[in-house]
């Protein structure tokens, strides 16, 4: 039977514990979380956004002292995110976007209203002087890009590109009108022109706008999808990425096909372009699907890009006139969150590499020249570091770093090496339980097909001889949980929850199942069907639970599972297929029926994919709703009803099916919040309710 939220929260106060509680979930979730770190193109100024218990603000610092200073004064846990943070080239202005849900799959620019305000806030572009003052509300819109002249901001609204003065002294004006949905703005180095992408459905074009008196220059129009325009340092050329256009005969749904791509260079004055590089026509050579995609950059005499062609997401470069590519980052590791130094000579990125074998499950800042091999791990150690940027003067490396115990802090160090300096450590509350958190241990086990699976084990040394255990399944699925605090706020929340569960006496195993990143192409894109094409990744989750059951300190009769999004999907699949192994679960906004929106595609055409019927059947069999008949374990289903990543109806449908089957179901609906729970208080409610659910189900027996 479904239990209302009030009874769940009341039970929270009465739940028995196996060990003494050292800290509350509120204390653990009090950590500040910095994001959006950026640097000005000149000088030593940096800026970032920071979320402190739902109060999101813009912060800045400047060398050589790099004293952190808050610019804005947003004082409420109102669910309004800060994104698109950028500094003007001269460092005088910070521009940011406030509102929306920019990690969503749809409606990312629609206002979010989890505080139920009768007059919902708009998604608006703001600017604020680096030296301080009140923010200027510039316009409603998205994707703001500051001109190199530091005077104008270009942005998207209604499929067109607009501009207005950065200081808010003028009104926004549409720059030009063109067919399609126009965006992807890149200003020329001198700020006199801008390149953009015009998406027209089955094809897209790169255009160059100069002024109101000059026709738009279309760059080598073709029956392709062109994008990612990047200016040469002297502004005479534009590099861009070309992939195939829409159409063609329908191909197999269940068999992956290569997605080749190429890099072209165009003369900015004529729009004529030539190919510089073609990807291998293989699955590995396809358009990379890790953070930043192709990560195209034009540096000092070289064009840099990311490719999976050797089995790992590595950086390559080619001469700006074309020619053979050079692998810059050889080795069994990936590169993500990639940026270029202001002089175009260096790339810095976050990579799961370093001198310690455990570094495959961490992130460190890595530096590499654009023209030769030879990576330098700048931040070796037992922590995690990410989103590196180089200051405009080329002297300082700024990044965000954390350890297993200390939450993320903005940090700086000399680009040529030297001591690190944490800038925001003083924002960690004094009662944050740093010294009471466990260090997760790397665990490696085999799936039934022999695939090696990595996980992180959270466990306290005290407590009873036999403890209940919980499998945590991350979402994504292209994610990798780490041996420490995570670089995504969503997964940092999961890390905190795992720490909290461990503090309450559970053994927690976080499973990095196939489809995730960090372990090479074949792991990320398995040959055997995964997800709706066969759910092969479920065997990894089940193998993790079976590994737990064999551990001497684990009570094999009390193993639970929880996860959000794709992790919610795998939680529901585990409970449906293997209730004898998984005694209870918490399913947070999971996908439950892969066939709910067609399950194959292409049905309106006369031609159909050759395996359409098989794909529909496999999608159904890969769905948790197909296993309702064998689902007996109790479950807590949680979903926010403004979810823009997974339809709320996925959980509504599941709950009705479970009620009809007589499964013990508890529910928690979060009203008017999104997949990412924009309000801090909603994350508190979810974490405490989930922990209380497992304590009632398992620990009352001890």
MIZA-326506 format. One line per 3 residues: number of its first residue (from 0); their letters; for each residue y negated, x, z of C-alpha. Coordinates in steps of 0.5 Angstrom, whole numbers, padded with zeros to 4 digits, m for minus. Layout:
REM residues N
NUM) a) Y:X:Z ~ ...
***
This chain:
REM residues 702
0) xxx) 0000:0000:0000 ~ m0007:0002:m0001 ~ m0011:0004:0005
3) xxx) m0019:0004:0005 ~ m0023:0010:0005 ~ m0025:0008:0013
6) xxx) m0018:0008:0015 ~ m0017:0015:0012 ~ m0023:0018:0015
9) xxx) m0021:0015:0022 ~ m0014:0018:0021 ~ m0018:0025:0020
12) xxx) m0020:0025:0027 ~ m0013:0024:0030 ~ m0009:0028:0025
15) xxx) m0004:0033:0029 ~ m0005:0040:0028 ~ 0000:0046:0028
18) xxx) m0005:0051:0030 ~ m0011:0051:0033 ~ m0017:0050:0029
21) xxx) m0022:0056:0028 ~ m0027:0052:0024 ~ m0029:0046:0021
24) xxx) m0029:0044:0013 ~ m0036:0043:0014 ~ m0037:0050:0016
27) xxx) m0033:0053:0011 ~ m0036:0049:0005 ~ m0043:0051:0008
30) xxx) m0043:0058:0003 ~ m0049:0059:m0002 ~ m0047:0059:m0009
33) xxx) m0051:0063:m0014 ~ m0050:0061:m0022 ~ m0054:0062:m0028
36) xxx) m0056:0070:m0027 ~ m0061:0072:m0032 ~ m0066:0078:m0033
39) xxx) m0072:0078:m0037 ~ m0073:0083:m0043 ~ m0078:0087:m0040
42) xxx) m0079:0090:m0033 ~ m0074:0089:m0028 ~ m0074:0081:m0026
45) xxx) m0068:0077:m0025 ~ m0067:0070:m0024 ~ m0062:0065:m0022
48) xxx) m0060:0058:m0019 ~ m0057:0057:m0012 ~ m0053:0051:m0009
51) xxx) m0054:0051:m0001 ~ m0050:0045:0001 ~ m0052:0041:m0005
54) xxx) m0060:0043:m0005 ~ m0060:0047:m0011 ~ m0066:0052:m0012
57) xxx) m0069:0057:m0017 ~ m0069:0064:m0014 ~ m0072:0071:m0017
60) xxx) m0072:0078:m0015 ~ m0076:0084:m0018 ~ m0074:0092:m0018
63) xxx) m0075:0096:m0014 ~ m0074:0092:m0008 ~ m0071:0086:m0011
66) xxx) m0073:0082:m0005 ~ m0070:0075:m0006 ~ m0075:0070:m0006
69) xxx) m0074:0062:m0007 ~ m0079:0059:m0012 ~ m0077:0052:m0012
72) xxx) m0077:0047:m0006 ~ m0071:0042:m0008 ~ m0069:0040:m0001
75) xxx) m0064:0034:m0002 ~ m0057:0034:m0003 ~ m0059:0029:m0009
78) xxx) m0053:0032:m0015 ~ m0058:0034:m0020 ~ m0056:0041:m0022
81) xxx) m0060:0047:m0025 ~ m0058:0050:m0032 ~ m0060:0054:m0038
84) xxx) m0064:0058:m0033 ~ m0068:0064:m0037 ~ m0074:0068:m0036
87) xxx) m0079:0069:m0041 ~ m0079:0076:m0044 ~ m0085:0078:m0040
90) xxx) m0082:0076:m0034 ~ m0088:0071:m0032 ~ m0084:0065:m0033
93) xxx) m0077:0062:m0031 ~ m0075:0056:m0035 ~ m0069:0051:m0033
96) xxx) m0066:0044:m0034 ~ m0065:0040:m0028 ~ m0060:0034:m0028
99) xxx) m0054:0032:m0033 ~ m0047:0035:m0032 ~ m0047:0040:m0037
102) xxx) m0039:0042:m0036 ~ m0037:0035:m0038 ~ m0034:0033:m0045
105) xxx) m0039:0028:m0046 ~ m0045:0025:m0044 ~ m0047:0032:m0041
108) xxx) m0055:0030:m0042 ~ m0054:0023:m0039 ~ m0057:0023:m0032
111) xxx) m0053:0023:m0026 ~ m0054:0019:m0020 ~ m0050:0020:m0014
114) xxx) m0055:0018:m0009 ~ m0055:0011:m0012 ~ m0063:0011:m0014
117) xxx) m0066:0005:m0017 ~ m0070:0009:m0021 ~ m0065:0015:m0024
120) xxx) m0068:0021:m0025 ~ m0068:0024:m0032 ~ m0065:0030:m0035
123) xxx) m0072:0035:m0036 ~ m0074:0042:m0038 ~ m0078:0045:m0033
126) xxx) m0082:0052:m0032 ~ m0085:0055:m0026 ~ m0089:0062:m0026
129) xxx) m0085:0068:m0023 ~ m0091:0069:m0018 ~ m0090:0062:m0015
132) xxx) m0093:0055:m0015 ~ m0091:0048:m0017 ~ m0086:0047:m0023
135) xxx) m0088:0044:m0029 ~ m0084:0038:m0032 ~ m0084:0040:m0039
138) xxx) m0080:0035:m0043 ~ m0074:0031:m0043 ~ m0069:0035:m0047
141) xxx) m0064:0040:m0047 ~ m0062:0047:m0049 ~ m0069:0050:m0048
144) xxx) m0070:0057:m0051 ~ m0076:0061:m0050 ~ m0080:0065:m0055
147) xxx) m0080:0072:m0055 ~ m0087:0072:m0055 ~ m0087:0068:m0048
150) xxx) m0091:0062:m0050 ~ m0087:0057:m0053 ~ m0080:0053:m0051
153) xxx) m0076:0050:m0056 ~ m0071:0045:m0054 ~ m0066:0040:m0057
156) xxx) m0068:0032:m0057 ~ m0065:0027:m0061 ~ m0061:0032:m0066
159) xxx) m0068:0035:m0068 ~ m0071:0041:m0065 ~ m0078:0041:m0061
162) xxx) m0083:0046:m0058 ~ m0088:0046:m0053 ~ m0092:0051:m0049
165) xxx) m0089:0054:m0043 ~ m0094:0053:m0038 ~ m0094:0045:m0040
168) xxx) m0101:0045:m0043 ~ m0099:0041:m0049 ~ m0095:0036:m0051
171) xxx) m0088:0037:m0054 ~ m0088:0036:m0062 ~ m0082:0036:m0066
174) xxx) m0082:0042:m0070 ~ m0079:0039:m0077 ~ m0074:0034:m0079
177) xxx) m0067:0035:m0082 ~ m0061:0031:m0083 ~ m0055:0032:m0078
180) xxx) m0055:0034:m0071 ~ m0060:0041:m0070 ~ m0059:0046:m0065
183) xxx) m0057:0053:m0063 ~ m0064:0056:m0063 ~ m0065:0063:m0064
186) xxx) m0072:0066:m0064 ~ m0073:0072:m0069 ~ m0075:0078:m0065
189) xxx) m0082:0077:m0066 ~ m0082:0070:m0065 ~ m0085:0068:m0072
192) xxx) m0079:0064:m0074 ~ m0072:0061:m0071 ~ m0065:0060:m0074
195) xxx) m0061:0054:m0072 ~ m0055:0050:m0074 ~ m0055:0044:m0077
198) xxx) m0048:0040:m0075 ~ m0047:0035:m0081 ~ m0040:0033:m0079
201) xxx) m0035:0036:m0084 ~ m0039:0042:m0085 ~ m0045:0046:m0081
204) xxx) m0051:0050:m0084 ~ m0055:0056:m0081 ~ m0062:0054:m0083
207) xxx) m0069:0059:m0082 ~ m0075:0055:m0080 ~ m0082:0059:m0081
210) xxx) m0087:0054:m0081 ~ m0090:0047:m0083 ~ m0092:0050:m0090
213) xxx) m0085:0053:m0091 ~ m0079:0050:m0093 ~ m0073:0051:m0089
216) xxx) m0069:0056:m0092 ~ m0061:0055:m0092 ~ m0057:0061:m0091
219) xxx) m0051:0061:m0096 ~ m0049:0053:m0096 ~ m0042:0052:m0097
222) xxx) m0036:0047:m0095 ~ m0035:0051:m0088 ~ m0038:0050:m0081
225) xxx) m0043:0056:m0080 ~ m0046:0058:m0073 ~ m0048:0063:m0068
228) xxx) m0054:0066:m0072 ~ m0056:0072:m0069 ~ m0062:0076:m0072
231) xxx) m0062:0084:m0073 ~ m0066:0088:m0068 ~ m0071:0088:m0074
234) xxx) m0071:0081:m0076 ~ m0069:0082:m0083 ~ m0062:0079:m0083
237) xxx) m0058:0074:m0079 ~ m0051:0075:m0078 ~ m0047:0069:m0077
240) xxx) m0040:0066:m0076 ~ m0036:0062:m0081 ~ m0030:0058:m0080
243) xxx) m0027:0053:m0085 ~ m0030:0046:m0086 ~ m0026:0039:m0085
246) xxx) m0021:0036:m0089 ~ m0015:0038:m0093 ~ m0008:0035:m0092
249) xxx) m0006:0033:m0085 ~ m0001:0038:m0082 ~ 0004:0038:m0076
252) xxx) 0001:0036:m0070 ~ 0006:0040:m0065 ~ 0006:0046:m0069
255) xxx) 0000:0051:m0068 ~ m0004:0053:m0074 ~ m0008:0059:m0075
258) xxx) m0016:0058:m0075 ~ m0019:0064:m0079 ~ m0026:0066:m0078
261) xxx) m0031:0071:m0081 ~ m0037:0074:m0080 ~ m0043:0074:m0085
264) xxx) m0050:0077:m0086 ~ m0055:0074:m0089 ~ m0062:0077:m0092
267) xxx) m0067:0073:m0088 ~ m0072:0072:m0093 ~ m0067:0069:m0099
270) xxx) m0062:0066:m0095 ~ m0056:0070:m0099 ~ m0051:0072:m0095
273) xxx) m0045:0077:m0096 ~ m0038:0077:m0092 ~ m0038:0083:m0087
276) xxx) m0031:0082:m0083 ~ m0025:0077:m0084 ~ m0020:0075:m0078
279) xxx) m0013:0076:m0079 ~ m0010:0070:m0082 ~ m0005:0069:m0075
282) xxx) m0005:0065:m0069 ~ m0008:0071:m0065 ~ m0013:0072:m0070
285) xxx) m0016:0065:m0070 ~ m0022:0063:m0067 ~ m0022:0066:m0059
288) xxx) m0022:0060:m0054 ~ m0024:0064:m0048 ~ m0031:0064:m0045
291) xxx) m0037:0065:m0050 ~ m0032:0064:m0056 ~ m0033:0069:m0061
294) xxx) m0039:0072:m0057 ~ m0043:0075:m0063 ~ m0048:0080:m0061
297) xxx) m0052:0085:m0066 ~ m0054:0091:m0063 ~ m0056:0098:m0064
300) xxx) m0053:0099:m0071 ~ m0047:0095:m0070 ~ m0045:0088:m0069
303) xxx) m0040:0086:m0063 ~ m0035:0080:m0063 ~ m0029:0078:m0059
306) xxx) m0022:0077:m0062 ~ m0015:0076:m0059 ~ m0012:0079:m0065
309) xxx) m0008:0085:m0061 ~ m0006:0079:m0056 ~ m0012:0080:m0051
312) xxx) m0019:0078:m0051 ~ m0022:0084:m0053 ~ m0029:0087:m0056
315) xxx) m0030:0090:m0063 ~ m0035:0092:m0067 ~ m0037:0093:m0074
318) xxx) m0043:0097:m0078 ~ m0048:0092:m0079 ~ m0047:0093:m0086
321) xxx) m0040:0092:m0086 ~ m0033:0096:m0085 ~ m0028:0097:m0081
324) xxx) m0028:0094:m0074 ~ m0027:0099:m0068 ~ m0023:0096:m0062
327) xxx) m0028:0098:m0056 ~ m0024:0095:m0050 ~ m0016:0097:m0051
330) xxx) m0012:0095:m0045 ~ m0008:0089:m0042 ~ m0014:0086:m0040
333) xxx) m0019:0080:m0042 ~ m0027:0081:m0043 ~ m0031:0075:m0041
336) xxx) m0038:0073:m0039 ~ m0041:0078:m0044 ~ m0048:0081:m0045
339) xxx) m0052:0086:m0048 ~ m0056:0091:m0045 ~ m0064:0091:m0048
342) xxx) m0063:0097:m0052 ~ m0057:0094:m0056 ~ m0053:0100:m0054
345) xxx) m0048:0097:m0048 ~ m0044:0091:m0047 ~ m0043:0089:m0040
348) xxx) m0038:0084:m0038 ~ m0033:0081:m0033 ~ m0026:0084:m0034
351) xxx) m0019:0083:m0030 ~ m0018:0091:m0030 ~ m0019:0097:m0026
354) xxx) m0015:0102:m0022 ~ m0011:0097:m0018 ~ m0005:0094:m0021
357) xxx) m0008:0088:m0017 ~ m0014:0088:m0021 ~ m0011:0083:m0026
360) xxx) m0012:0078:m0021 ~ m0019:0080:m0020 ~ m0026:0081:m0024
363) xxx) m0030:0087:m0024 ~ m0036:0089:m0028 ~ m0034:0093:m0034
366) xxx) m0039:0097:m0039 ~ m0037:0100:m0046 ~ m0042:0103:m0051
369) xxx) m0042:0098:m0058 ~ m0040:0104:m0062 ~ m0034:0107:m0059
372) xxx) m0028:0106:m0054 ~ m0029:0108:m0047 ~ m0029:0103:m0042
375) xxx) m0032:0104:m0035 ~ m0031:0100:m0029 ~ m0037:0099:m0025
378) xxx) m0035:0095:m0019 ~ m0028:0098:m0017 ~ m0025:0095:m0011
381) xxx) m0022:0089:m0008 ~ m0027:0084:m0009 ~ m0029:0080:m0015
384) xxx) m0035:0081:m0019 ~ m0038:0077:m0025 ~ m0044:0075:m0030
387) xxx) m0047:0082:m0031 ~ m0054:0083:m0034 ~ m0058:0089:m0035
390) xxx) m0065:0089:m0033 ~ m0070:0089:m0039 ~ m0072:0096:m0037
393) xxx) m0065:0098:m0037 ~ m0064:0101:m0030 ~ m0061:0096:m0026
396) xxx) m0054:0092:m0027 ~ m0055:0085:m0023 ~ m0048:0081:m0022
399) xxx) m0045:0076:m0017 ~ m0040:0079:m0013 ~ m0035:0076:m0007
402) xxx) m0029:0078:m0003 ~ m0023:0075:m0001 ~ m0027:0073:0006
405) xxx) m0035:0074:0004 ~ m0037:0068:m0001 ~ m0041:0070:m0007
408) xxx) m0048:0074:m0007 ~ m0053:0076:m0012 ~ m0052:0084:m0012
411) xxx) m0056:0090:m0016 ~ m0054:0097:m0017 ~ m0056:0102:m0022
414) xxx) m0053:0102:m0029 ~ m0051:0109:m0029 ~ m0047:0108:m0022
417) xxx) m0049:0108:m0015 ~ m0049:0104:m0009 ~ m0049:0096:m0009
420) xxx) m0054:0092:m0006 ~ m0053:0085:m0004 ~ m0059:0080:m0005
423) xxx) m0057:0074:m0002 ~ m0052:0075:0004 ~ m0057:0073:0009
426) xxx) m0057:0066:0006 ~ m0050:0065:0009 ~ m0050:0061:0015
429) xxx) m0049:0065:0021 ~ m0043:0060:0023 ~ m0039:0061:0016
432) xxx) m0032:0063:0018 ~ m0032:0070:0014 ~ m0028:0074:0019
435) xxx) m0023:0068:0020 ~ m0021:0067:0013 ~ m0014:0070:0010
438) xxx) m0013:0075:0005 ~ m0009:0072:m0001 ~ m0003:0076:m0003
441) xxx) m0001:0076:m0010 ~ 0006:0073:m0012 ~ 0010:0074:m0018
444) xxx) 0016:0070:m0020 ~ 0020:0068:m0026 ~ 0020:0061:m0030
447) xxx) 0026:0058:m0032 ~ 0025:0061:m0039 ~ 0023:0068:m0036
450) xxx) 0016:0068:m0037 ~ 0012:0072:m0031 ~ 0008:0067:m0027
453) xxx) 0003:0070:m0022 ~ 0000:0066:m0016 ~ m0004:0067:m0010
456) xxx) m0001:0066:m0003 ~ m0005:0063:0003 ~ m0002:0064:0010
459) xxx) m0004:0065:0017 ~ 0001:0069:0021 ~ 0001:0065:0027
462) xxx) 0004:0058:0028 ~ 0011:0055:0028 ~ 0017:0059:0025
465) xxx) 0017:0054:0020 ~ 0011:0051:0016 ~ 0010:0046:0011
468) xxx) 0007:0048:0004 ~ 0003:0046:m0001 ~ 0003:0048:m0009
471) xxx) m0005:0048:m0011 ~ m0005:0047:m0019 ~ m0012:0049:m0022
474) xxx) m0015:0045:m0028 ~ m0018:0047:m0034 ~ m0012:0049:m0036
477) xxx) m0016:0056:m0039 ~ m0017:0058:m0032 ~ m0015:0064:m0028
480) xxx) m0015:0063:m0020 ~ m0016:0070:m0017 ~ m0015:0074:m0010
483) xxx) m0022:0072:m0008 ~ m0027:0067:m0008 ~ m0028:0064:m0016
486) xxx) m0034:0065:m0020 ~ m0034:0058:m0022 ~ m0037:0053:m0017
489) xxx) m0031:0048:m0018 ~ m0026:0053:m0017 ~ m0029:0056:m0011
492) xxx) m0029:0049:m0008 ~ m0021:0050:m0009 ~ m0021:0057:m0006
495) xxx) m0025:0054:0000 ~ m0020:0048:0001 ~ m0014:0053:0000
498) xxx) m0017:0057:0006 ~ m0018:0051:0010 ~ m0011:0048:0009
501) xxx) m0008:0055:0011 ~ m0013:0055:0017 ~ m0009:0048:0019
504) xxx) m0002:0051:0019 ~ 0000:0050:0012 ~ 0003:0056:0007
507) xxx) m0001:0055:0000 ~ 0001:0058:m0006 ~ m0004:0057:m0012
510) xxx) 0000:0058:m0019 ~ m0003:0061:m0025 ~ 0001:0057:m0030
513) xxx) 0002:0058:m0037 ~ m0004:0056:m0041 ~ m0009:0060:m0037
516) xxx) m0013:0066:m0038 ~ m0012:0073:m0036 ~ m0005:0075:m0038
519) xxx) m0005:0075:m0046 ~ m0005:0071:m0052 ~ 0002:0068:m0051
522) xxx) 0001:0066:m0044 ~ m0005:0062:m0046 ~ m0003:0059:m0052
525) xxx) 0005:0059:m0051 ~ 0009:0058:m0057 ~ 0013:0052:m0054
528) xxx) 0010:0046:m0053 ~ 0005:0045:m0047 ~ 0001:0039:m0045
531) xxx) 0001:0033:m0049 ~ 0006:0037:m0054 ~ 0011:0038:m0049
534) xxx) 0009:0040:m0042 ~ 0012:0047:m0042 ~ 0007:0049:m0037
537) xxx) 0010:0044:m0032 ~ 0016:0049:m0031 ~ 0012:0054:m0028
540) xxx) 0009:0049:m0023 ~ 0016:0047:m0021 ~ 0018:0055:m0020
543) xxx) 0013:0056:m0016 ~ 0015:0050:m0011 ~ 0022:0053:m0011
546) xxx) 0020:0060:m0010 ~ 0016:0057:m0004 ~ 0023:0053:m0001
549) xxx) 0026:0060:m0001 ~ 0022:0063:0004 ~ 0024:0064:0011
552) xxx) 0018:0061:0014 ~ 0017:0055:0009 ~ 0020:0048:0011
555) xxx) 0023:0046:0004 ~ 0023:0039:0006 ~ 0016:0039:0007
558) xxx) 0013:0042:0000 ~ 0006:0038:m0002 ~ 0002:0039:m0009
561) xxx) m0005:0038:m0010 ~ m0010:0039:m0016 ~ m0016:0037:m0020
564) xxx) m0017:0035:m0027 ~ m0011:0038:m0031 ~ m0008:0040:m0024
567) xxx) m0009:0033:m0022 ~ m0004:0032:m0029 ~ 0001:0037:m0027
570) xxx) 0001:0034:m0019 ~ 0002:0027:m0022 ~ 0008:0030:m0027
573) xxx) 0011:0034:m0021 ~ 0011:0027:m0017 ~ 0014:0023:m0022
576) xxx) 0019:0028:m0024 ~ 0021:0031:m0018 ~ 0020:0027:m0012
579) xxx) 0026:0030:m0008 ~ 0022:0037:m0009 ~ 0015:0035:m0008
582) xxx) 0015:0031:m0002 ~ 0007:0028:m0002 ~ 0001:0030:m0007
585) xxx) m0006:0029:m0008 ~ m0008:0028:m0015 ~ m0016:0029:m0016
588) xxx) m0018:0026:m0023 ~ m0012:0027:m0027 ~ m0010:0025:m0034
591) xxx) m0004:0021:m0033 ~ m0002:0018:m0040 ~ m0003:0023:m0046
594) xxx) m0002:0017:m0051 ~ m0008:0012:m0048 ~ m0013:0014:m0054
597) xxx) m0008:0015:m0060 ~ m0003:0020:m0058 ~ m0004:0024:m0065
600) xxx) m0010:0022:m0069 ~ m0010:0021:m0077 ~ m0008:0014:m0076
603) xxx) m0013:0011:m0081 ~ m0011:0015:m0087 ~ m0006:0014:m0092
606) xxx) m0003:0021:m0091 ~ 0000:0022:m0084 ~ 0002:0028:m0080
609) xxx) 0009:0030:m0082 ~ 0011:0029:m0075 ~ 0006:0024:m0072
612) xxx) 0012:0019:m0069 ~ 0015:0025:m0066 ~ 0008:0027:m0063
615) xxx) 0007:0021:m0060 ~ 0014:0021:m0057 ~ 0013:0028:m0054
618) xxx) 0006:0026:m0052 ~ 0009:0020:m0048 ~ 0014:0024:m0045
621) xxx) 0009:0029:m0043 ~ 0005:0024:m0039 ~ 0006:0022:m0032
624) xxx) 0007:0015:m0033 ~ 0013:0016:m0037 ~ 0016:0018:m0030
627) xxx) 0014:0012:m0026 ~ 0021:0010:m0025 ~ 0023:0017:m0021
630) xxx) 0017:0017:m0017 ~ 0018:0016:m0010 ~ 0013:0021:m0006
633) xxx) 0007:0018:m0003 ~ 0001:0020:m0007 ~ m0007:0020:m0005
636) xxx) m0011:0019:m0012 ~ m0018:0021:m0012 ~ m0023:0020:m0018
639) xxx) m0030:0019:m0019 ~ m0032:0013:m0023 ~ m0038:0017:m0027
642) xxx) m0033:0022:m0029 ~ m0035:0025:m0036 ~ m0028:0030:m0037
645) xxx) m0023:0025:m0035 ~ m0023:0017:m0036 ~ m0023:0014:m0030
648) xxx) m0019:0009:m0033 ~ m0013:0014:m0033 ~ m0013:0013:m0025
651) xxx) m0014:0006:m0025 ~ m0008:0005:m0030 ~ m0004:0010:m0026
654) xxx) m0005:0006:m0019 ~ m0003:m0001:m0022 ~ 0003:0002:m0024
657) xxx) 0005:0006:m0018 ~ 0003:m0001:m0014 ~ 0008:m0005:m0018
660) xxx) 0014:0001:m0017 ~ 0012:0000:m0009 ~ 0010:0007:m0009
663) xxx) 0006:0009:m0002 ~ m0001:0010:m0005 ~ m0007:0012:m0002
666) xxx) m0014:0012:m0006 ~ m0021:0014:m0005 ~ m0026:0012:m0011
669) xxx) m0033:0016:m0011 ~ m0038:0012:m0014 ~ m0043:0014:m0019
672) xxx) m0041:0022:m0018 ~ m0038:0026:m0024 ~ m0032:0030:m0025
675) xxx) m0035:0036:m0022 ~ m0038:0032:m0016 ~ m0045:0034:m0016
678) xxx) m0046:0032:m0009 ~ m0044:0037:m0003 ~ m0042:0031:0001
681) xxx) m0037:0028:m0004 ~ m0034:0035:m0004 ~ m0034:0035:0004
684) xxx) m0031:0028:0004 ~ m0025:0030:m0001 ~ m0023:0036:0002
687) xxx) m0023:0033:0009 ~ m0019:0027:0006 ~ m0014:0031:0002
690) xxx) m0013:0035:0008 ~ m0012:0029:0013 ~ m0007:0026:0008
693) xxx) m0002:0032:0008 ~ m0003:0033:0016 ~ m0001:0026:0017
696) xxx) 0005:0026:0012 ~ 0008:0033:0014 ~ 0005:0035:0021
699) xxx) 0007:0029:0025 ~ 0014:0031:0025 ~ 0013:0038:0029
***
